[in-house]
Amino acid sequence: MKSLPECEEYRCDKKIVLKENKSKITFLNPNQDEILTIKVDGCVISDNETLRCDYALMPSDEVEIYVELKGSDIVHAFKQIESTIRLLSDNPQKIKKLCFVVSTSVPKYTTTIQQLKIQFKKNFNASFRVKNIQDEYDLSTKVGGN
């Protein structure tokens, strides 16, 4: 992943909490591994034109994690994460990616969202998880969930 030291922070907390407005995601880090946490929105990408997600995390060289803490427009969140992957990932097709969208309103699992999940798997080797208000993910598992 492209490096921007002023937007990066290495964290080894047992819980890495990212939140914005009412949306929150907690990454459990029971082994206290060193996790590179990158503030994308407003730091790595700060112009008003470029779509971007809120955060990216690098728990290892084999996995990239993208996080969007959202209001209700889930389809827009997919576009933000797609844009960020294209801009930051060293290898958009090869490296495994976990993408998380935490929205403030209950997402409706429309066929559009299902199609986007399939497209992401094919185009970016990415699994997608959409949750309401808050989510929790255990980094020690190193596997993608839905």
Number of C-alpha atoms within 10 A of each C-alpha: 16 9 10 12 9 10 15 17 14 14 16 15 16 15 18 18 13 18 16 13 10 15 21 22 23 17 18 18 21 13 11 15 16 15 18 16 19 22 20 23 20 13 15 21 18 12 11 9 7 13 18 28 28 25 21 26 23 18 20 13 9 11 17 23 21 25 25 30 27 24 20 16 12 23 12 13 25 23 15 19 25 20 15 23 25 14 16 16 17 13 13 19 17 14 16 20 26 23 25 27 29 28 24 19 16 14 18 11 10 8 9 12 17 12 11 15 19 15 14 20 17 12 13 20 17 26 21 22 16 22 20 19 20 18 18 15 18 13 21 14 10 14 13 17 12 11
